[in-house]
Amino acid sequence: MRTTGLLIVVLVLAGCTAPPEQSSLTTPPPPPPSPTTTSQMDFPQRPRAVPLDAVEPCGILSPDQLTALSLDNPPSAYVEPSFGGARACTIRSTTSGNVARLALVTVSGADVWLSENAQVDYTVGVIEGFAAITVRTPDVHDVCNVEIDVADGQFLDVMFRDGGNSSAVQQDHLCLGAQRVAEAAMASLLQKR
């Protein structure tokens, strides 16, 4: 009888005892956070496609736009190998010392900049109803790009960089310059197409 009473007391005490706490060594880690990256699906719907195949990069900005943007040197056309042989145009400002470049990328969509492989910091905005990605490359402070999603598998790359000024131009200022050039370029493309 004494054994039965002791067994009941042990069972009652076991039921009232809190379970042992788990240490950080035995607690399973929480699940990793789900990625929250923007994808092509998150871009705003394009008002229409603006294919770049037949566009001349140095003919996008009008003389009035070039003057308004203080891009006063003659535009220079070339091929940009880093964008799959994209036709490009570079224009320098003797006033500010900065340089703008337009590249017509027809081998990839703008969403390439959203990939972790791109290793850039970006924000997604809108220019003339088209998704526009402002891109900053870590540890590269003398340039800023705006990538505009103009058609499936195509984007307009607008780069604005410090052209070797005696004092460095802040990257925020360069991004504003890239934004202004991108806005002018899209307004011109939409008017011509």
Stockholm file with secondary structure:
# STOCKHOLM 1.0

chainA/1-193         MRTTGLLIVVLVLAGCTAPPEQSSLTTPPPPPPSPTTTSQMDFPQRPRAVPLDAVEPCGILSPDQLTALSLDNPPSAYVEPSFGGARACTIRSTTSGNVARLALVTVSGADVWLSENAQVDYTVGVIEGFAAITVRTPDVHDVCNVEIDVADGQFLDVMFRDGGNSSAVQQDHLCLGAQRVAEAAMASLLQKR
#=GR chainA/1-193 SS CHHHHHHHHHHHHHHHSCCCCCCTTTSCCCCCCCCCCCCGGGSCCCSSCCCCTTCCGGGSSCHHHHHHTTCCSCCEEEEEGGGTSEEEEEEECTTTCEEEEEEEECSSCGGGGGSGGGCCEEEEEEETTEEEEEEECTTCCSEEEEEEEEETTEEEEEEEEECSCSSCCCHHHHHHHHHHHHHHHHHHHHHHC
#=GC SS_cons         CHHHHHHHHHHHHHHHSCCCCCCTTTSCCCCCCCCCCCCGGGSCCCSSCCCCTTCCGGGSSCHHHHHHTTCCSCCEEEEEGGGTSEEEEEEECTTTCEEEEEEEECSSCGGGGGSGGGCCEEEEEEETTEEEEEEECTTCCSEEEEEEEEETTEEEEEEEEECSCSSCCCHHHHHHHHHHHHHHHHHHHHHHC
//
